[in-house]
Structures are given as structure tokens and as C-alpha cells.
Amino acid sequence: MATGLSAIFLNNRPALLRFLRARGAGDESEDLLQDMWMKLEEKDLGPIADPLPYLYRMANNLMLDRYRSATRRERREQDWAEGAGGVMADPSEDIAVDERLILNERLEEARAVLQSLGPRVELVFRRFRLEGVGQRLIAEELGVSLTTVEKDLQKAYRAMIALKQKMDTE
Amino acid sequence: MNRAEAMMNEEALGWVIRTRDPEFADWEAFTAWLEADPVHAPAYDALMAADADLAEIVPTEPVTMAAPANDAGERGWRWSRSLIGGGAVAAALVAAISVGMWNRSDIYTVTTRPGETRTVALDEGTRVELNGGTTMRFDRHDARFAALDSGEAAFTVRHDAANPFRVTVGDALFEDAGTVFNIVRAGNATRIGVSEGEVIYNPKAEAIALPAGRALMEDENGLRVMDVATDAVASWRQGRLTYANAPVTQISADIARSLGVRLTATPGAGTMRFTGTIRLHRDPARFFGQAAPLMGLSAVRQGDGWLLREGDGPPR
């Protein structure tokens, strides 16, 4: 790799290992680091502005993927156990219509909750969560302090996650 | 939930927001928080998963807010620009101010629903064609500027060396040099293909020149530049999608956007690659009946959407 990313990886190997352990990878931490190393070696990466945060993010994403596939597997096994598993080849029309209705209702509900938080909170949340803009930039755009943006995001996230949990138990 | 748990979840949410920020860099502090208690990591994971699920329920239409009270600065700038007139000085001012300019009342948003297309004419000889599921912003007072927030758009641009046309996509900037080009923005990944003229990627930083027949891809794996058939660029406008060794995940996102269907691929199918041309058809059942076998896959209905899976055997 021409980017020097491998040198940075090697220099920070202990810190990355410590991070993976803290992140809950346990005995597999070493293997995960090895996977990361292979990925870095095989991919021809362009220049990266902040190599170390990039490596940490890569490690964090690996752990998120692991968590997601584990919960997905659990859910699938549960579905099998309940005899409701798998993909239906050709569900009847009204099932699809029902699902669409539920989805529309949920979108409406989410929209109402977001709007109830006020236009600034809604705008900050959308810029951050949907458009992937950083908090510092959002603060600059709106001419407010970074703390204000942080508080807005906390407020929006609390409301949206509570709503999602409520929908999941419905 | 007891109080300690509630407090811990509050902390975990703080870390979800911080680590989701593209500029986040304090991974040591995050490590220290994780090490403080083994329950921190699972709490963080659960909230990150909840965050990922939010995309399903958060409606994507943009919100508009009245211009903030400290708008005087902007007016002052408009005034000084009209005083100086066009040319290089104004262009330099635009570059210096661009970030702070957003969400002012001059900026308007155009959104298409999946399956819907729309053409925006910016000035004589410059038009932007939006594919389905796309959100873009334009400036009423600056026809040489556009931002692609998500989705796909084809640009046909009248070239003016003194006042080049610019498109921002996430943190990246594309500047035309007499051009027809197509940009796709999905999540944090950006793809651009150039069919005529030339586009400069991030002219103030990397300054990568993309002549006709070249494409650039930027995602979590970094930057890549590759060849692309010029007639494949923005071929969705002619009702077809053309690929050279493209992953099925990318193709299914293009199909979903163009046809307005919900489409997912199984992990196995998603990693497969396809080379060739797929003809779009309004009727999803007919479309998938032809397109899926072409990719060596089969398509089945799943709820209100479709699922692409490996093999062409009957669904099990």
C-alpha cells in the first residue's frame, strides 16, 4: 500500500486490539485484526485524510456487522421455531396491501413525532441522520453553537428510538 | 429500567451520536468508556441497531426552515457581489462562502419519488435529470450550482470556463469542463460516470480529472477510478441499465430507484457481479422475470417488495 496505512496499522495495532476487546470481540479480537489487515492489503486505497480514525471506524463497523448478523440469525431461528419463517413465494395481494398500510401509518406517525420536536430539531436530525452531515457543519450552517446541535440530536434520537421500540412491540 | 440503567443508556446514546459523526476522532475516549463496564458494548450495539432501523420509518422529504435572524451577512454578500459583477472575484467569493450558504431561502429542494423522473432546467444548455428516489438542492440565484443529497441524476452542462458548473455530493465537489455526466449517491458512497467532456473531482484538493469514458467511485474503501462505456452513462434515461462487473447490491439499488420498487438481495446474491445490459420495464413481475435470470439470479415477491436470490430454481 502506497498510502502508509499499513505502517499506521502496525504502529497502532495494540490500541486497535484494545478497542476490539473493549468492543466485546473477546478471543476473536486477534482474528478480526487479521481480517482487517487482509482487507487493507488487498484493496488499493486512495489517500485517506485521517488514517487512524479510519482504521478505528473500520474495526467498529466490523463489530456492528457481527452484531447485526447475530441478531438476524436469532430472529430467523425464532421464525423457524414458530413456523412462520422464510420468504413467501407469492403472498396474496391483501397481505401486501396490509403491510403497505402499516408502513404508511408508521411513516405518518414518525413524521408527526419529528414535527412535534420543532423545526430546528427536525432539521438538525435530518441533516445528521439522513444526509450524513457532521455536527460542526450543521452548527455553522444554522449559526448556533455545537452544544445546541448536540442537545437537539439527543432529543430527536430519544424520541425516534422510543417510537421505534413502541412500533416493534405493537 | 432502573436509574443506573437509564443513565447508562443515555451515555450509550451519546456515543452513538458521536461515533456516527463523520468527523468523530476520539476513539481512545470511546475505548475508555467501553472498558469501564462490560455492559457498555452491548448497550451501544443495541442502540446502533435501533439507529440503523430508523431509516425505515423516517420519511425522507426535506424540511424547510425560515432563514435565521442573522441573515444580514448574506444580504451584504449579495449586495457586494452584484457591485463587483461576475468573473473570478465572484467565483472566489462563492467558494469561500459556499458552506455557510445552505438552508437560506434561496436554496430550494427537488425530490422525486422512487419510479418518478424529473428534469430541472437551470439555464440555457444546462439541465439536470433526476432519476427516481432522488433529493437535490439548487440555488435560485446561482444556476451554476447543485447539490445531490441522495439518489441519481444526469447532468448536461453548458460549459463556461469563467464560471464552471459545480455539484457537491457529501463532502466531495465535482466541477465540469464541458460535460455530460451522471452521479449516484447511495448512503455515503458516490459514483460518477462521464460520457462527454471532462469533470474535475475536488478541484481544490485531489483534483482528479475524469475525461469521457472514465468513472470514479468513492465509498468506505476509499477512492477508485475506472473505465466506463460512455453510452452506459445515464442509460436509465433510455430505459436501460448497463454494467461492467458491477456488484448486485449496486444494481439492485439502481433498479429500486428506477422502477420504484422495494428490492433487497440475499447476502449471497448481493456479492455476485454482473456484466451486461438490463432493459427496464414498468411492470415489476415482467421485468424481474427477464432481468433476474440474466444475472443468474431469481426474484421472488417479499411483502410489498422483491427479493433477489441465488439460483433460478423454485423458491424453497
Interface residues (C-beta under 8 A of the other chain):
Chain A: A15 R18 F19 A22 R23 G24 K43 D44 L45 G46 P47 I48 D50 L52 P53 Y56 R57 M58 N60 N61 M63 L64 Y67 R68 T71 G86 V87 M88 A89 D90 P91 I95 A96 E99 R100 L103 R106 L107 E109 A110 R111 L114 P119 R120 E122 L123 R126 F128 R129 L130 E131 G132 V133 G134 Q135 R136 L137 E140 E141 L142 G143 E150 L153 Q154 Y157 R158 M160 I161 L163 K164 Q165 M167
Chain B: L13 G14 V16 I17 T19 R20 D21 P22 E23 F24 A25 W27 E28 F30 T31 L34 E35 P38 A41 P42 D45 L47 M48 A49 A50 D51 A52 D53 L54 A55 E56 I57 V58 P59 T60 P62 V63 M65 P68 N70 V99 G100 W102 N103 D149 S150 G170 G187 N188 E206 E220 N221 G222 L223 R224 V300 R301 Q302 G303 D304 L307 R309 P314 P315 R316
